[in-house]
Amino acid sequence: MLGTIVNTACIIAGTVLGTLFKKGLGEKYRTVLFNAMGLASLALGANSFVQNMPKSEFPVLFILSLALGGVAGTALDLDGRVKRLLARRGGESFANGLISACLLYCIGTFSIVGPVLSALQGDNTFLYTNSTLDFVTSMVFATTYGIGMILAAPILFCWQGMFYLIAKLASASPLLQGTLVNELAIVGGVLIISSGLSILNIKDCKTLNYLPALLVPVLWFLVKGLLGM
């Protein structure tokens, strides 16, 4: 868990520093940084998708995941419920910022593969790399949205901690060492791209409604394993 602890600490430190820097930034510079986060989200999401798609054994699974997950999330109104809750705390801009930050920190290859490798092999390289990226990213988010972005830190800790514990409990399963992680990273890449489009005000895809899409690959492999396919 050391890598996850370091990653969480970097987000906290970056957020605090970014909040301090915010006081000296004019509106036009905050707009530039805001756009930078949107472009970074597009780039990181595309990178996650492109890197993992060639490794997929089921190339259409991500389409099925997005379709089923999107319908489930829309039925539950996940995006609307979360945004209304956060908006009451800090306004609509704050809600969009925190959601985008959480997606960027959590739904990526490093944040999924990193804790798995840490649990299975004791290798924290991915998590330390992710920590550096998140440190810089959290500073930029904080200069735009303020200290409230620090709430993303415990969310990241729980997210990576979940994968760490699952990997420890299922260390004998080859799925966590390859195929399932690839499929999750593909879907995650699309969600990060969706978040980037929202940040840039190009298209509000209501990204949170698609979060259940991450469950579809897990269910697919569970059913596949039970049926011995």
MIDOSE-1310 file (N, C-alpha, C; in nm, 2 decimals, decimal comma, always signed):
residues 229
mlgt	+0,08/-0,12/+0,00/+0,00/+0,00/+0,00/+0,08/+0,13/+0,00; +0,22/+0,11/+0,01/+0,30/+0,23/+0,02/+0,28/+0,32/-0,11; +0,28/+0,26/-0,22/+0,26/+0,34/-0,35/+0,13/+0,42/-0,34; +0,02/+0,36/-0,30/-0,11/+0,43/-0,29/-0,10/+0,54/-0,19
ivnt	-0,03/+0,52/-0,07/-0,02/+0,62/+0,03/+0,06/+0,74/-0,03; +0,17/+0,71/-0,10/+0,25/+0,82/-0,16/+0,16/+0,90/-0,26; +0,08/+0,82/-0,34/+0,00/+0,88/-0,45/-0,10/+0,98/-0,38; -0,16/+0,93/-0,27/-0,26/+1,01/-0,20/-0,20/+1,14/-0,14
acii	-0,08/+1,12/-0,08/-0,01/+1,24/-0,02/+0,03/+1,34/-0,13; +0,06/+1,29/-0,25/+0,10/+1,39/-0,36/-0,02/+1,47/-0,40; -0,14/+1,41/-0,40/-0,26/+1,49/-0,44/-0,29/+1,59/-0,34; -0,27/+1,55/-0,21/-0,30/+1,65/-0,10/-0,20/+1,77/-0,11
agtv	-0,07/+1,73/-0,13/+0,03/+1,83/-0,13/+0,01/+1,92/-0,25; -0,02/+1,86/-0,37/-0,04/+1,94/-0,49/-0,16/+2,03/-0,48; -0,26/+1,99/-0,42/-0,38/+2,07/-0,40/-0,35/+2,19/-0,31; -0,28/+2,17/-0,20/-0,25/+2,28/-0,11/-0,16/+2,38/-0,18
lgtl	-0,06/+2,34/-0,25/+0,02/+2,43/-0,32/-0,05/+2,51/-0,43; -0,14/+2,43/-0,50/-0,22/+2,50/-0,61/-0,31/+2,60/-0,55; -0,37/+2,58/-0,44/-0,46/+2,67/-0,37/-0,38/+2,80/-0,34; -0,26/+2,78/-0,29/-0,18/+2,90/-0,25/-0,14/+2,98/-0,38
fkkg	-0,11/+2,91/-0,49/-0,08/+2,98/-0,61/-0,20/+3,05/-0,67; -0,32/+3,00/-0,64/-0,44/+3,05/-0,71/-0,46/+3,20/-0,68; -0,41/+3,25/-0,56/-0,43/+3,38/-0,52/-0,36/+3,48/-0,61; -0,25/+3,43/-0,67/-0,17/+3,52/-0,76/-0,20/+3,51/-0,91
lgek	-0,30/+3,43/-0,94/-0,34/+3,41/-1,08/-0,46/+3,49/-1,12; -0,45/+3,55/-1,24/-0,56/+3,62/-1,30/-0,66/+3,53/-1,36; -0,77/+3,58/-1,40/-0,88/+3,49/-1,46/-0,83/+3,43/-1,59; -0,76/+3,51/-1,67/-0,72/+3,45/-1,80/-0,62/+3,34/-1,79
yrtv	-0,54/+3,34/-1,68/-0,44/+3,23/-1,66/-0,51/+3,11/-1,60; -0,62/+3,13/-1,52/-0,70/+3,02/-1,47/-0,77/+2,95/-1,59; -0,81/+3,03/-1,68/-0,88/+2,98/-1,80/-0,78/+2,89/-1,88; -0,66/+2,94/-1,90/-0,56/+2,86/-1,97/-0,53/+2,73/-1,90
lfna	-0,52/+2,73/-1,77/-0,49/+2,61/-1,69/-0,62/+2,51/-1,70; -0,73/+2,57/-1,70/-0,86/+2,49/-1,71/-0,86/+2,42/-1,85; -0,82/+2,49/-1,95/-0,82/+2,43/-2,09/-0,71/+2,33/-2,09; -0,60/+2,35/-2,02/-0,48/+2,26/-2,02/-0,53/+2,12/-1,96
mgla	-0,61/+2,13/-1,86/-0,66/+2,01/-1,80/-0,75/+1,93/-1,89; -0,83/+2,00/-1,97/-0,92/+1,94/-2,06/-0,84/+1,87/-2,17; -0,74/+1,94/-2,22/-0,65/+1,88/-2,33/-0,57/+1,76/-2,27; -0,53/+1,77/-2,15/-0,45/+1,66/-2,08/-0,54/+1,54/-2,07
slal	-0,67/+1,56/-2,03/-0,76/+1,45/-2,02/-0,78/+1,38/-2,15; -0,80/+1,46/-2,26/-0,81/+1,39/-2,39/-0,69/+1,31/-2,42; -0,57/+1,37/-2,40/-0,45/+1,30/-2,43/-0,43/+1,17/-2,35; -0,45/+1,18/-2,22/-0,43/+1,06/-2,13/-0,54/+0,95/-2,16
gans	-0,66/+1,00/-2,19/-0,76/+0,90/-2,22/-0,74/+0,83/-2,35; -0,69/+0,90/-2,45/-0,66/+0,84/-2,58/-0,54/+0,75/-2,57; -0,44/+0,79/-2,49/-0,33/+0,71/-2,47/-0,36/+0,57/-2,40; -0,45/+0,58/-2,30/-0,49/+0,46/-2,23/-0,57/+0,36/-2,33
fvqn	-0,65/+0,42/-2,41/-0,73/+0,34/-2,51/-0,64/+0,28/-2,61; -0,55/+0,36/-2,67/-0,47/+0,31/-2,78/-0,37/+0,21/-2,73; -0,31/+0,23/-2,61/-0,22/+0,13/-2,56/-0,28/+0,00/-2,53; -0,40/+0,00/-2,48/-0,46/-0,13/-2,43/-0,55/-0,20/-2,53
mpks	-0,60/-0,12/-2,63/-0,69/-0,18/-2,73/-0,63/-0,30/-2,81; -0,50/-0,29/-2,85/-0,44/-0,40/-2,92/-0,42/-0,53/-2,84; -0,42/-0,51/-2,71/-0,41/-0,63/-2,62/-0,54/-0,69/-2,59; -0,65/-0,63/-2,63/-0,78/-0,68/-2,59/-0,81/-0,81/-2,67
efpv	-0,86/-0,91/-2,59/-0,91/-1,04/-2,65/-1,05/-1,03/-2,70; -1,12/-0,92/-2,66/-1,26/-0,90/-2,69/-1,28/-0,76/-2,73; -1,25/-0,72/-2,86/-1,24/-0,58/-2,90/-1,38/-0,51/-2,89; -1,49/-0,58/-2,89/-1,62/-0,52/-2,89/-1,67/-0,51/-2,74
lfil	-1,60/-0,56/-2,65/-1,65/-0,56/-2,51/-1,66/-0,42/-2,46; -1,57/-0,33/-2,49/-1,58/-0,19/-2,44/-1,71/-0,12/-2,50; -1,75/-0,16/-2,62/-1,87/-0,10/-2,67/-1,99/-0,15/-2,60; -2,00/-0,28/-2,57/-2,10/-0,33/-2,49/-2,11/-0,28/-2,35
slal	-1,99/-0,26/-2,30/-1,97/-0,20/-2,16/-2,03/-0,06/-2,15; -1,99/+0,02/-2,25/-2,04/+0,16/-2,25/-2,19/+0,17/-2,27; -2,24/+0,08/-2,36/-2,39/+0,08/-2,39/-2,47/+0,04/-2,26; -2,43/-0,07/-2,21/-2,50/-0,12/-2,09/-2,48/-0,03/-1,97
ggva	-2,36/+0,01/-1,95/-2,32/+0,09/-1,84/-2,39/+0,23/-1,85; -2,40/+0,28/-1,97/-2,46/+0,41/-1,99/-2,61/+0,41/-1,96; -2,67/+0,30/-2,00/-2,82/+0,29/-1,98/-2,85/+0,27/-1,83; -2,76/+0,19/-1,76/-2,78/+0,17/-1,62/-2,76/+0,30/-1,54
gtal	-2,65/+0,37/-1,58/-2,62/+0,50/-1,51/-2,72/+0,60/-1,53; -2,78/+0,61/-1,65/-2,88/+0,71/-1,68/-3,01/+0,68/-1,61; -3,04/+0,55/-1,60/-3,16/+0,51/-1,52/-3,15/+0,55/-1,38; -3,02/+0,54/-1,32/-3,00/+0,57/-1,18/-2,97/+0,72/-1,17
dldg	-2,95/+0,79/-1,28/-2,92/+0,94/-1,28/-2,80/+0,97/-1,19; -2,69/+0,89/-1,21/-2,57/+0,90/-1,13/-2,51/+1,04/-1,15; -2,50/+1,09/-1,27/-2,44/+1,22/-1,30/-2,52/+1,33/-1,23; -2,65/+1,33/-1,25/-2,73/+1,43/-1,19/-2,73/+1,43/-1,04
rvkr	-2,74/+1,31/-0,98/-2,74/+1,30/-0,83/-2,61/+1,36/-0,77; -2,50/+1,31/-0,83/-2,37/+1,35/-0,77/-2,34/+1,50/-0,79; -2,38/+1,55/-0,91/-2,35/+1,69/-0,94/-2,44/+1,78/-0,85; -2,56/+1,74/-0,82/-2,65/+1,82/-0,74/-2,60/+1,82/-0,59
llar	-2,55/+1,70/-0,55/-2,49/+1,69/-0,42/-2,37/+1,78/-0,40; -2,28/+1,78/-0,50/-2,16/+1,86/-0,49/-2,18/+2,01/-0,51; -2,28/+2,03/-0,60/-2,32/+2,17/-0,63/-2,37/+2,24/-0,50; -2,44/+2,17/-0,41/-2,49/+2,23/-0,29/-2,37/+2,26/-0,20
rgge	-2,26/+2,19/-0,22/-2,14/+2,21/-0,13/-2,06/+2,33/-0,18; -2,04/+2,34/-0,32/-1,95/+2,44/-0,37/-1,98/+2,50/-0,50; -2,10/+2,47/-0,55/-2,14/+2,53/-0,68/-2,12/+2,43/-0,80; -2,18/+2,46/-0,91/-2,17/+2,37/-1,02/-2,03/+2,35/-1,08
sfan	-1,95/+2,46/-1,08/-1,81/+2,46/-1,13/-1,73/+2,37/-1,04; -1,75/+2,38/-0,91/-1,67/+2,29/-0,82/-1,71/+2,14/-0,84; -1,84/+2,12/-0,86/-1,89/+1,98/-0,89/-1,82/+1,92/-1,01; -1,82/+2,00/-1,12/-1,76/+1,95/-1,24/-1,61/+1,93/-1,23
glis	-1,54/+2,02/-1,15/-1,40/+2,01/-1,13/-1,37/+1,88/-1,05; -1,44/+1,86/-0,94/-1,41/+1,74/-0,86/-1,43/+1,61/-0,93; -1,54/+1,61/-1,01/-1,57/+1,49/-1,08/-1,46/+1,46/-1,19; -1,42/+1,57/-1,26/-1,31/+1,55/-1,36/-1,18/+1,51/-1,29
acll	-1,15/+1,56/-1,18/-1,03/+1,53/-1,11/-1,03/+1,38/-1,06; -1,14/+1,34/-1,01/-1,15/+1,20/-0,96/-1,14/+1,10/-1,08; -1,20/+1,13/-1,19/-1,19/+1,05/-1,31/-1,05/+1,04/-1,36; -0,99/+1,16/-1,36/-0,85/+1,17/-1,42/-0,75/+1,09/-1,33
ycig	-0,77/+1,10/-1,19/-0,68/+1,03/-1,10/-0,71/+0,88/-1,10; -0,83/+0,84/-1,10/-0,87/+0,70/-1,07/-0,89/+0,62/-1,20; -0,95/+0,67/-1,30/-0,98/+0,58/-1,42/-0,87/+0,59/-1,52; -0,76/+0,54/-1,49/-0,65/+0,53/-1,58/-0,57/+0,41/-1,56
tfsi	-0,48/+0,38/-1,66/-0,40/+0,26/-1,65/-0,32/+0,25/-1,53; -0,25/+0,36/-1,49/-0,16/+0,36/-1,37/-0,24/+0,33/-1,25; -0,36/+0,39/-1,23/-0,43/+0,37/-1,11/-0,50/+0,24/-1,10; -0,51/+0,16/-1,21/-0,57/+0,03/-1,20/-0,46/-0,08/-1,20
vgpv	-0,37/-0,06/-1,29/-0,26/-0,16/-1,29/-0,16/-0,14/-1,18; -0,14/-0,02/-1,14/-0,04/+0,01/-1,03/-0,06/-0,07/-0,90; -0,18/-0,05/-0,84/-0,21/-0,13/-0,72/-0,21/-0,28/-0,73; -0,24/-0,33/-0,85/-0,24/-0,47/-0,88/-0,09/-0,52/-0,88
lsal	-0,01/-0,45/-0,95/+0,14/-0,49/-0,95/+0,20/-0,47/-0,81; +0,15/-0,37/-0,74/+0,20/-0,35/-0,60/+0,17/-0,47/-0,51; +0,05/-0,52/-0,53/+0,00/-0,63/-0,45/+0,06/-0,77/-0,49; +0,07/-0,79/-0,62/+0,12/-0,92/-0,67/+0,27/-0,93/-0,67
qgdn	+0,34/-0,82/-0,70/+0,49/-0,82/-0,72/+0,56/-0,73/-0,63; +0,50/-0,65/-0,55/+0,56/-0,55/-0,47/+0,63/-0,44/-0,55; +0,58/-0,42/-0,67/+0,64/-0,32/-0,76/+0,56/-0,19/-0,76; +0,61/-0,08/-0,71/+0,54/+0,04/-0,70/+0,57/+0,14/-0,80
tfly	+0,64/+0,10/-0,91/+0,69/+0,19/-1,01/+0,57/+0,27/-1,08; +0,47/+0,20/-1,11/+0,35/+0,26/-1,18/+0,29/+0,36/-1,08; +0,28/+0,33/-0,96/+0,22/+0,42/-0,86/+0,30/+0,54/-0,83; +0,44/+0,52/-0,83/+0,52/+0,64/-0,81/+0,52/+0,73/-0,93
tnst	+0,51/+0,67/-1,05/+0,50/+0,75/-1,17/+0,36/+0,83/-1,17; +0,26/+0,76/-1,13/+0,13/+0,82/-1,12/+0,12/+0,93/-1,02; +0,20/+0,91/-0,91/+0,21/+1,01/-0,80/+0,26/+1,14/-0,86; +0,37/+1,13/-0,94/+0,43/+1,25/-1,00/+0,33/+1,33/-1,09
ldfv	+0,26/+1,25/-1,17/+0,16/+1,31/-1,26/+0,05/+1,37/-1,18; +0,00/+1,30/-1,08/-0,11/+1,36/-1,00/-0,07/+1,48/-0,92; +0,05/+1,48/-0,88/+0,10/+1,60/-0,80/+0,09/+1,73/-0,89; +0,13/+1,72/-1,01/+0,13/+1,83/-1,10/-0,02/+1,86/-1,14
tsmv	-0,09/+1,76/-1,17/-0,23/+1,77/-1,21/-0,32/+1,84/-1,10; -0,29/+1,79/-0,97/-0,37/+1,84/-0,86/-0,34/+1,99/-0,83; -0,22/+2,03/-0,86/-0,19/+2,18/-0,85/-0,27/+2,26/-0,95; -0,27/+2,21/-1,07/-0,35/+2,28/-1,17/-0,50/+2,29/-1,14
fatt	-0,55/+2,17/-1,10/-0,69/+2,17/-1,06/-0,72/+2,27/-0,95; -0,63/+2,27/-0,85/-0,65/+2,36/-0,73/-0,65/+2,50/-0,77; -0,56/+2,54/-0,86/-0,55/+2,68/-0,91/-0,68/+2,73/-0,97; -0,76/+2,63/-1,02/-0,88/+2,66/-1,09/-1,00/+2,65/-1,00
ygig	-1,00/+2,54/-0,92/-1,12/+2,51/-0,84/-1,11/+2,53/-0,69; -0,98/+2,54/-0,64/-0,96/+2,57/-0,50/-0,93/+2,44/-0,41; -0,93/+2,46/-0,28/-0,89/+2,36/-0,19/-0,99/+2,24/-0,18; -1,11/+2,26/-0,23/-1,21/+2,15/-0,23/-1,16/+2,03/-0,31
mila	-1,07/+2,05/-0,40/-1,02/+1,94/-0,48/-0,94/+1,83/-0,40; -0,92/+1,87/-0,28/-0,85/+1,78/-0,19/-0,94/+1,65/-0,16; -1,07/+1,67/-0,18/-1,16/+1,56/-0,16/-1,13/+1,44/-0,25; -1,06/+1,47/-0,36/-1,03/+1,36/-0,45/-0,93/+1,26/-0,39
apil	-0,85/+1,31/-0,29/-0,74/+1,22/-0,23/-0,80/+1,10/-0,17; -0,90/+1,11/-0,07/-0,95/+0,99/-0,01/-1,02/+0,90/-0,11; -1,08/+0,96/-0,21/-1,15/+0,88/-0,32/-1,04/+0,79/-0,39; -0,93/+0,85/-0,43/-0,82/+0,78/-0,49/-0,77/+0,67/-0,40
fcwq	-0,75/+0,70/-0,27/-0,70/+0,60/-0,18/-0,80/+0,48/-0,17; -0,93/+0,50/-0,16/-1,02/+0,39/-0,16/-1,02/+0,31/-0,29; -1,01/+0,39/-0,40/-1,02/+0,32/-0,53/-0,90/+0,23/-0,55; -0,78/+0,28/-0,53/-0,66/+0,20/-0,54/-0,65/+0,09/-0,44
gmfy	-0,70/+0,12/-0,32/-0,70/+0,03/-0,21/-0,79/-0,09/-0,24; -0,90/-0,07/-0,31/-0,99/-0,17/-0,35/-0,92/-0,27/-0,45; -0,85/-0,21/-0,55/-0,78/-0,30/-0,64/-0,66/-0,38/-0,57; -0,60/-0,31/-0,48/-0,49/-0,38/-0,40/-0,54/-0,50/-0,33
liak	-0,65/-0,48/-0,26/-0,71/-0,59/-0,18/-0,76/-0,70/-0,27; -0,83/-0,66/-0,38/-0,88/-0,76/-0,47/-0,77/-0,85/-0,53; -0,66/-0,78/-0,56/-0,54/-0,85/-0,62/-0,48/-0,94/-0,51; -0,48/-0,90/-0,39/-0,42/-0,98/-0,28/-0,51/-1,11/-0,26
lasa	-0,64/-1,09/-0,26/-0,73/-1,20/-0,24/-0,74/-1,29/-0,36; -0,72/-1,24/-0,48/-0,73/-1,32/-0,60/-0,60/-1,34/-0,67; -0,49/-1,34/-0,59/-0,36/-1,35/-0,65/-0,33/-1,47/-0,74; -0,41/-1,57/-0,73/-0,39/-1,69/-0,81/-0,46/-1,68/-0,95
spll	-0,54/-1,57/-0,96/-0,62/-1,56/-1,09/-0,53/-1,48/-1,19; -0,52/-1,54/-1,31/-0,45/-1,47/-1,42/-0,52/-1,35/-1,47; -0,65/-1,34/-1,45/-0,73/-1,23/-1,50/-0,67/-1,09/-1,46; -0,64/-1,08/-1,33/-0,60/-0,96/-1,27/-0,46/-0,92/-1,32
qgtl	-0,39/-1,01/-1,38/-0,25/-0,99/-1,42/-0,25/-0,95/-1,57; -0,37/-0,94/-1,64/-0,36/-0,91/-1,78/-0,49/-0,87/-1,84; -0,57/-0,97/-1,88/-0,69/-0,94/-1,96/-0,79/-0,85/-1,90; -0,83/-0,87/-1,78/-0,93/-0,79/-1,72/-0,88/-0,65/-1,70
vnel	-0,76/-0,63/-1,66/-0,70/-0,50/-1,64/-0,70/-0,42/-1,77; -0,67/-0,49/-1,88/-0,67/-0,43/-2,02/-0,81/-0,38/-2,05; -0,91/-0,46/-2,03/-1,04/-0,42/-2,06/-1,09/-0,30/-1,98; -1,06/-0,30/-1,85/-1,09/-0,19/-1,77/-1,02/-0,06/-1,81
aivg	-0,89/-0,07/-1,85/-0,82/+0,04/-1,89/-0,88/+0,10/-2,02; -0,93/+0,02/-2,11/-0,99/+0,06/-2,24/-1,11/+0,15/-2,21; -1,20/+0,09/-2,13/-1,32/+0,16/-2,09/-1,29/+0,29/-2,01; -1,19/+0,28/-1,92/-1,15/+0,39/-1,85/-1,09/+0,50/-1,93
gvli	-1,02/+0,47/-2,04/-0,97/+0,57/-2,13/-1,08/+0,65/-2,20; -1,19/+0,58/-2,24/-1,30/+0,64/-2,30/-1,37/+0,74/-2,20; -1,38/+0,70/-2,07/-1,44/+0,79/-1,97/-1,35/+0,91/-1,95; -1,22/+0,90/-1,95/-1,13/+1,01/-1,93/-1,15/+1,11/-2,05
issg	-1,16/+1,06/-2,17/-1,18/+1,14/-2,29/-1,32/+1,22/-2,28; -1,42/+1,15/-2,23/-1,55/+1,21/-2,21/-1,54/+1,32/-2,11; -1,46/+1,30/-2,00/-1,44/+1,41/-1,90/-1,37/+1,53/-1,96; -1,27/+1,50/-2,05/-1,20/+1,61/-2,12/-1,29/+1,69/-2,20
lsil	-1,38/+1,63/-2,27/-1,48/+1,70/-2,36/-1,56/+1,79/-2,27; -1,60/+1,74/-2,16/-1,68/+1,83/-2,07/-1,60/+1,95/-2,01; -1,48/+1,92/-1,98/-1,40/+2,03/-1,92/-1,38/+2,14/-2,03; -1,36/+2,10/-2,16/-1,34/+2,20/-2,26/-1,48/+2,26/-2,32
nikd	-1,59/+2,22/-2,25/-1,72/+2,27/-2,30/-1,75/+2,23/-2,44; -1,69/+2,12/-2,49/-1,72/+2,07/-2,62/-1,85/+1,99/-2,62; -1,86/+1,90/-2,52/-1,98/+1,81/-2,51/-1,99/+1,76/-2,37; -2,10/+1,78/-2,31/-2,13/+1,73/-2,17/-2,19/+1,59/-2,19
cktl	-2,11/+1,49/-2,18/-2,15/+1,35/-2,20/-2,21/+1,29/-2,08; -2,22/+1,36/-1,97/-2,26/+1,31/-1,84/-2,18/+1,19/-1,80; -2,05/+1,20/-1,79/-1,96/+1,09/-1,78/-2,00/+1,00/-1,66; -2,04/+1,05/-1,55/-2,07/+0,97/-1,44/-2,18/+0,86/-1,47
nylp	-2,26/+0,89/-1,56/-2,37/+0,79/-1,60/-2,30/+0,67/-1,66; -2,18/+0,68/-1,71/-2,11/+0,57/-1,77/-2,02/+0,49/-1,68; -2,02/+0,53/-1,55/-1,93/+0,46/-1,46/-1,97/+0,31/-1,44; -2,10/+0,27/-1,45/-2,13/+0,13/-1,44/-2,07/+0,05/-1,55
allv	-2,02/+0,12/-1,65/-1,95/+0,04/-1,76/-1,83/-0,03/-1,71; -1,77/+0,02/-1,61/-1,65/-0,05/-1,55/-1,69/-0,18/-1,49; -1,81/-0,20/-1,46/-1,85/-0,33/-1,39/-1,88/-0,44/-1,50; -1,91/-0,40/-1,62/-1,94/-0,50/-1,73/-1,83/-0,59/-1,76
pvlw	-1,70/-0,54/-1,77/-1,59/-0,64/-1,80/-1,58/-0,74/-1,68; -1,59/-0,69/-1,56/-1,58/-0,78/-1,44/-1,69/-0,88/-1,44; -1,81/-0,85/-1,47/-1,92/-0,94/-1,48/-1,90/-1,04/-1,59; -1,85/-0,99/-1,71/-1,82/-1,07/-1,82/-1,72/-1,19/-1,79
flvk	-1,61/-1,15/-1,72/-1,51/-1,25/-1,69/-1,56/-1,35/-1,58; -1,64/-1,30/-1,49/-1,70/-1,38/-1,39/-1,79/-1,49/-1,45; -1,88/-1,45/-1,54/-1,97/-1,54/-1,61/-1,89/-1,64/-1,70; -1,79/-1,58/-1,76/-1,70/-1,66/-1,85/-1,63/-1,77/-1,77
gllg	-1,58/-1,73/-1,65/-1,52/-1,83/-1,56/-1,61/-1,94/-1,51; -1,73/-1,90/-1,47/-1,83/-1,99/-1,42/-1,87/-2,09/-1,53; -1,88/-2,04/-1,65/-1,92/-2,13/-1,76/-1,81/-2,21/-1,82; -1,69/-2,18/-1,78/-1,57/-2,25/-1,83/-1,54/-2,22/-1,97
m	-1,57/-2,10/-2,02/-1,55/-2,06/-2,16/-1,40/-2,02/-2,18
